Amino acid sequence: MGMEERSVSRVGTIGGGTIVPADPPSDAGGRDSIRDSSGSGFLLAFLLERGGMQKFFLPRPEDKAEVRNDHGGLGSILFQRVLRREDLASAIDFVDHTVIPPGSTIGKHTHHGNEEVYFIASGRPLMRVNGEEARLEAGSLSVVRDGEWHELVNDTDVNVEILVVQAALRRQSDQNVQRDHRPRI
């Protein structure tokens, strides 16, 4: 799967799925009012104003979204981008906090130019990576390497909660590197 056209608005499409706001902001000011014209977002503008890198990141309700049919999967997931590549000097593209309700999946997709780690915070999802399958549990990790495909299935009766960390193989503006699989909120 190469670079795809994705919406970066609060309502749009991604990877063949649909994203809708889970908790829209209560006012039109605030975060969006200082978003810069490049679309790099509030946090980058905040950091540039303050002249340094932030050390603590608190969850913001307006950063949450419901993603339907993520990567062609079934059902909806609740998604929150916790860190963006602009927040760090390393090759990390993003850190996401995601809740996958019972019956929902993150569809099968391939990574190019990056690696991704799923840390299972709670639940017991079925994870498939390049044809291998494992039932993971809290505290488990799944690593997806460059060129590999993966999918996550929540076939249990409780929510699965994960942290997703994606890192680029090289830190440059290579057009062929898939940097993000979810929209910037």
C-alpha positions in Angstrom: 0.0 0.0 0.0 1.6 3.3 -1.1 0.8 6.8 -0.1 -2.9 7.4 -0.3 -5.1 10.5 -0.6 -6.3 11.1 3.0 -8.5 13.7 4.5 -6.9 15.8 7.3 -10.2 17.4 8.4 -12.2 16.3 11.4 -14.7 14.5 9.1 -13.5 12.7 6.0 -12.0 9.4 4.8 -8.9 7.5 5.4 -7.6 4.2 4.0 -11.0 3.3 2.6 -12.7 4.1 5.9 -14.6 7.1 7.3 -13.5 9.3 10.2 -16.0 11.3 12.3 -15.3 13.4 15.4 -16.0 11.6 18.6 -15.9 14.7 20.8 -16.0 17.9 18.8 -14.5 21.0 20.4 -16.9 23.1 22.4 -15.9 26.4 20.9 -14.5 27.6 17.6 -11.5 29.3 19.2 -8.7 27.6 21.0 -6.8 24.9 19.1 -8.0 25.6 15.6 -7.7 29.4 16.0 -3.9 29.1 16.2 -3.4 26.3 13.6 -0.8 27.4 11.1 -1.4 27.5 7.3 0.8 24.5 6.7 -1.7 22.3 8.7 1.0 21.2 11.0 -1.3 21.8 13.9 -1.7 23.4 17.3 1.1 21.6 19.0 3.8 22.7 16.5 2.5 26.2 16.7 2.6 26.0 20.5 6.1 24.7 20.6 7.4 27.3 18.2 5.8 30.0 20.3 7.5 28.7 23.4 10.8 27.9 21.7 11.2 24.4 23.0 10.0 20.8 23.0 7.2 19.9 25.3 7.9 17.2 27.9 4.3 16.2 28.9 1.3 15.6 26.7 -2.2 15.5 28.3 -5.0 14.0 26.3 -7.3 16.5 24.7 -11.0 15.5 24.1 -11.0 17.3 20.8 -8.2 15.0 19.5 -10.4 12.0 19.7 -12.2 10.6 16.7 -14.2 7.5 15.7 -12.7 5.8 12.7 -15.1 3.5 10.7 -13.7 0.6 8.7 -10.0 1.4 9.5 -7.9 0.1 6.7 -11.0 -1.7 5.4 -11.7 -3.4 8.7 -15.0 -4.0 10.3 -16.9 -1.7 12.7 -15.5 1.4 14.4 -12.5 2.2 16.5 -11.9 5.1 18.8 -8.6 6.8 17.9 -6.5 9.5 19.5 -3.2 10.8 18.2 -1.1 11.3 21.3 2.2 12.4 19.7 3.1 13.5 16.2 6.4 13.5 14.3 6.7 17.2 15.0 6.7 16.6 18.7 10.0 14.6 18.6 13.4 14.8 17.0 13.5 11.0 16.5 12.3 8.9 13.6 8.9 8.3 15.4 6.1 9.3 13.1 3.3 9.0 15.7 2.0 7.4 18.9 -1.7 6.6 18.9 -4.0 5.5 21.7 -6.7 3.3 20.2 -9.8 1.4 21.6 -11.1 -1.4 19.5 -14.7 -2.4 20.6 -15.9 -6.0 20.5 -16.5 -7.1 16.9 -14.3 -4.4 15.3 -11.1 -4.9 13.4 -8.2 -2.9 12.0 -8.0 -4.2 8.5 -5.2 -5.9 6.7 -2.6 -3.4 5.4 1.1 -3.3 4.5 3.8 -1.0 5.8 6.4 0.6 3.5 9.3 2.6 4.7 8.4 2.3 8.4 7.9 -0.1 11.3 5.0 -0.2 13.7 4.7 -1.6 17.2 1.3 -2.4 18.9 1.5 -2.4 22.7 -1.6 -4.2 24.1 -2.8 -2.2 27.2 -5.9 -4.3 27.8 -8.0 -7.0 26.1 -7.0 -10.1 24.2 -7.0 -9.3 20.4 -6.1 -11.7 17.6 -3.2 -10.3 15.7 -2.0 -11.5 12.3 1.4 -10.4 10.9 2.5 -11.8 7.5 0.4 -14.9 7.9 1.5 -15.7 11.5 -1.3 -15.4 14.1 -1.2 -14.9 17.9 -3.7 -14.2 20.6 -2.1 -11.3 22.5 -2.8 -10.1 26.0 -2.1 -7.0 28.2 1.6 -6.2 28.2 2.2 -8.0 24.8 3.8 -6.4 21.8 3.4 -7.0 18.1 6.1 -5.7 15.7 5.4 -5.1 12.0 8.5 -4.6 9.9 8.9 -2.7 6.6 7.1 -4.6 3.8 5.0 -6.7 6.2 1.2 -6.7 6.5 -0.9 -7.0 9.6 -4.4 -6.8 11.0 -6.0 -6.8 14.4 -9.3 -8.6 15.2 -11.3 -8.0 18.4 -13.4 -11.2 18.5 -13.9 -11.0 22.2 -16.7 -9.4 24.3 -14.5 -6.7 25.8 -12.7 -3.6 24.5 -9.1 -3.9 23.3 -6.9 -0.9 24.2 -3.6 -0.4 22.4 -0.8 2.1 21.9 0.6 2.2 18.4 4.1 3.6 17.7 5.2 4.0 14.1 8.8 4.9 13.2 10.3 5.7 9.9 13.2 3.7 8.7 15.0 6.9 7.8 14.3 10.5 8.9 13.9 12.4 5.6 11.1 13.7 3.4 11.1 10.7 1.1 7.9 10.7 -1.0 7.8 6.9 -1.0 7.7 6.5 2.8 4.3 5.9 4.2 4.4 8.3 7.2 0.9 8.2 8.6 -2.0 5.8 8.4 -4.5 8.0 10.3 -5.5 11.6 9.7 -4.1 14.5 11.5 -6.8 15.9 13.8 
